[in-house]
Structures are given as C-alpha cells and as structure tokens.
Amino acid sequence: PIVRMWDILRKDEQLVSMMNEVRKTSCKQPLIYTFEIPESYQKTEEAPFMRLTEIMNGNALENDGGSGHYRYLFAVETFGKSINDVHSINERVVELIESLNGICFERELSKD
C-alpha cells in the first residue's frame, strides 16, 4: 500500500506542479520518499519534499489473525520552508487519499 500511495502522489500532475511552484524549479518527479530521505536532499533548498512512513499494518476485524481484511496506517509528512508553503500541498494530498476512499487524520504541528 505505501508504494501504491507513493506512485499515486508522484503521478498527480497537480501535486507535482504545486511542489514545483513552491520550489521555484521544474522537477519532473516530485521529491517523495519512503521511510528515509537521502541526506543530500535534507536541505531547505530542496523543500518542499515528502516522506511516507508506515504507522501500523494489521488485521482490522479479528485479533486472532483470521481476518481477511487488514488496516494499513501510514503518514504522509510534508517538509517545507513555511506552513504557507505546504498547506495547499497537504490539502491536495488529502483530496487524493479521500478520492480513494482513504481516511485522513489531522495531527497538531510539532517539531520533528
């Protein structure tokens, strides 16, 4: 599921355009990473960029492992120079996830 979400995000032309507009450079592929962000990209000049990380993967209906359904929770973190830079990008990510019948939860801002 995390690779599927990564693929959906990087192929969304509106999202790519929004990220390029904030970055003020044209990048064909947005800087979207899974788990680790390469050190060379952990710079303010590269912002905005995203990281997808797994939070939980488990059966959703039964605790004995017999469920045919599962729950997969992951985080999409957006790093930017300011809240203004990432707000509209985050709204687009929420639109994409909800269009796939996903559920989004908000989290208060915190220093990472």
ChimeraX attribute file (.defattr): number of C-alpha atoms within 10 A of each C-alpha:
attribute: neighborCount
match mode: 1-to-1
recipient: residues
	/A:1	11
	/A:2	17
	/A:3	11
	/A:4	8
	/A:5	17
	/A:6	17
	/A:7	12
	/A:8	13
	/A:9	21
	/A:10	17
	/A:11	14
	/A:12	15
	/A:13	13
	/A:14	13
	/A:15	20
	/A:16	19
	/A:17	18
	/A:18	18
	/A:19	26
	/A:20	19
	/A:21	14
	/A:22	16
	/A:23	19
	/A:24	11
	/A:25	11
	/A:26	12
	/A:27	13
	/A:28	12
	/A:29	15
	/A:30	21
	/A:31	18
	/A:32	19
	/A:33	18
	/A:34	14
	/A:35	13
	/A:36	9
	/A:37	15
	/A:38	8
	/A:39	7
	/A:40	7
	/A:41	12
	/A:42	12
	/A:43	13
	/A:44	12
	/A:45	11
	/A:46	15
	/A:47	22
	/A:48	24
	/A:49	21
	/A:50	23
	/A:51	17
	/A:52	20
	/A:53	16
	/A:54	14
	/A:55	9
	/A:56	11
	/A:57	12
	/A:58	14
	/A:59	16
	/A:60	13
	/A:61	13
	/A:62	12
	/A:63	9
	/A:64	7
	/A:65	12
	/A:66	9
	/A:67	12
	/A:68	9
	/A:69	12
	/A:70	13
	/A:71	11
	/A:72	14
	/A:73	16
	/A:74	16
	/A:75	16
	/A:76	20
	/A:77	15
	/A:78	19
	/A:79	19
	/A:80	22
	/A:81	15
	/A:82	10
	/A:83	11
	/A:84	10
	/A:85	19
	/A:86	21
	/A:87	12
	/A:88	14
	/A:89	21
	/A:90	16
	/A:91	11
	/A:92	17
	/A:93	19
	/A:94	17
	/A:95	14
	/A:96	17
	/A:97	15
	/A:98	12
	/A:99	10
	/A:100	9
	/A:101	9
	/A:102	11
	/A:103	10
	/A:104	15
	/A:105	6
	/A:106	6
	/A:107	6
	/A:108	4
	/A:109	7
	/A:110	5
	/A:111	3
	/A:112	4
